[in-house]
Every structure is written in structure tokens, then in C-alpha cells.
Amino acid sequence: MELIYETECLLVRKLVIDDLEPFHEMQGNANVMRFVRPTVLSYEENKADLKRVIDLYNVPNNDFFIYAIERKADSIFVGSVALVKDEGDDEIGYRFLEKYWGLGYGSEVVKGLIAYSKNIGIEKLIAYVALENVASRKIIEKLGFQFIDDTLCEELGIPEKKYKLEL
């Protein structure tokens, strides 16, 4: 396991191919993915996507990182967190298997991601949150992100809010 950072209850680590089953369970759930893409991916598509993300860890100058989130207590995969470049900005994202919603993991993993980002020299984080995604908006706002613009996710045709956090 290649650890990226940890929080009180969670470990954030590089994804591995053994994460495929819970990764597919998460990515194949329409409720989880409704603010991400118009349709869910098949098992084979998720397998290829997971392999692509894993392969990116070894690409020089890669700026697209998606990591696994697991519980410390039992090493169960609960979700993923992203730190990716978007038009020069460092954008964050996260998602969890639906059965782990409402347990405080979102706040905890984002708080850890903020500390990790500071530690590696990132000066500003950006987050796009669907207007309907009230839970994520609360997390982002509670952790000090400032609203900067109303936008539209063109792929999904839904309104989003853009936030930034100066580190």
C-alpha cells in the first residue's frame, strides 16, 4: 500500500487493481455518479478506467491523481478522492460508495486533502459542486472554500457552484 495521507479514521492511498470490485460498485451506482457523468460505466469500462488511473501514477509530470479512501479500522474501501489540474487550477473531487454517505468521511477526507495540498506546495484549491449536491456544498463551505462563480456543467447540463480556497 502506498500511503498518500491519513486522517483520524481514514487512509488515502494509491489505487490498486484489487480495488476493482468496490470501485465498480461506486462508479456503477447512478446515485453516486449523477453529478459526474450522464451514465454509469459497465464493469469492463470501470476496469479499464481503474487501470488507466493506476497507470497515470507512473507518468512523468502527471497532474491527474485519483486515490482510494479506506477506513483505518478495517481497511475497507469507502471511496475515492481526486487532485487534478483543470485549466491550470488544482481541482479537488471526492466520491463515496452510497452506503458510506452521511458518516462524516467527506469532511474528514477534504480536511486531510487541504493539509496534504499545503504540504506539497499547492497554493490554491478549486472545487466545482453541483447546485443540487447540498451535502458537498456544506462540506466545502464549512472547510473555508469561498464561492466565486455560478457555472454550468456542460456535459450534464446542470448548474454548479465554483469555489476556491487559498492555502
N, C-alpha and C positions, 0 to 999 in steps of 0.2 A: 504494500500500500504506500503510495506516495502522497504524504500529507501536504496540503496547501496551507490550511489554518484550522484552528479549532476554537470552539466556544465552550460554554459551560456544559452543554448537553450534546453538542454536535461536532462531527469531524467533517471537514471539507477536503476531498482528495481527488486525485485524477480518476476519471472513469476507467473501467476495465471491461473487457468483453463479458466477464461473468455478471456484469450488471444488466445484461440484456433483458432478462425477464421483468424485473421491476421497472426498468427504463421503458420497455414496451407497454407495460401496464399504465404507466404515467402518460406516455406520448400517445397511446391509443385511446385515451379517455377524452371524449368530446367535451366534458365539463372542464377538464384541466386545460385543454388546448383551445377553448373557444376564443381566447384573446390573443392567440398566437398564429394560427393558420386556419384557413377555411375548412379543411377536412383533416381527419386524423390519418396517420400513416399505417400501413399494414405491418405485420411482424417483419417481413423481409425488408421493407423500406426503413423501419426503425433499426434493424440490424445493420444495414448499410450506413445509416446516419450515425449510429454509435461508433462504428469502425472509422468513419470519416473524422469525427470529433477526436477520437483517440489518436489517430494518425497525425492530426494537427499539432499535438504536443511536441512532436519532433521536428517540425518545420521551422527553419531559421526565420527569425523576425515575425513569427506568427503573432497575431493580435486578436485571436478568436479563441477564447478559453471557456469551456463548459466543464464544470466539475460535479462530482457526485456529492451529495449530502447524506451522511449516515448518522444514526444515533450512536453515541458512545456506549450506552448501556448494553446494547445487544448487536451492534454492527449491522442493523437493518437499514437498507437504502430507503430514504424517505423523499428524496427529490434531487433537484439539480440547481446550480447557481452559475450564472454567466458573467463574464467580464470581457467585453468585446469592443473593438473600435467601431464607431459609427460616425462617418464623416469627420474623423479626427478626434471625436469625443470618446471618452471611456464610459461606455454604457453598461449598466448592470441589468440583470434579469434573474428571475428565480421561479421555480415551479415545484409543486409537491404532489405526490400521489394524493388523490382526493381523501383517502382515509386518514391522512395526517393533517388535514386542514383544521384550523382553529386551535392548534396546540401551542402557538407561540413560536413555532420554528421560523416563520418568515422574519419576524423582528430580530430573532437571535442570529440568523444567518446573515442578514443585511448588516447588522451592527458589527459582526465579525468581518464582513467584506469591507466595510468602511475602514476598520483598523488595518486590515491587510493592505488595502489600497494605499493608505498613508505610508505604511511601512515600505512599500516598493516604489514610492516616489510619485504616485499619481496625485495631481493637484485638484482635480475636479471630476465628479461623477455625474452622469446623466441617467435619468430613468424616464421611460415612457410608460404610462399606466392608463389602461382603458377606463373611460369615464365610469362605466358600469362596474368596474372592479374596485368596489368600495373598500374591501379588506386590504388590498395592496396600497391603495391611496392612503389609508390610515397609517400603515406601516411607514411608508416613505415620508409622509408629513411628520409623523411622530419622531422620526430619526433626523429631522432637521433639513430635509430637502426642501428647496424653495420652488414654488410654482413659477414657471417662466413663460409658458405658452400653451394655448389650445391648439391641437393638431388633429389630423385625420390619418388613421392607419389606412392607407390606400388599398392594401391587399385585402383587408377585412371590411372596409367601408364603415368603420366605427370611429367615434370621436375618442381622442386620447388627451391626456394632460402630460406636458413635458416638465420635468423637474430637474434641478441641479443642486449639487452640494459641493461647496468649496471646501477643500480639505486642509 
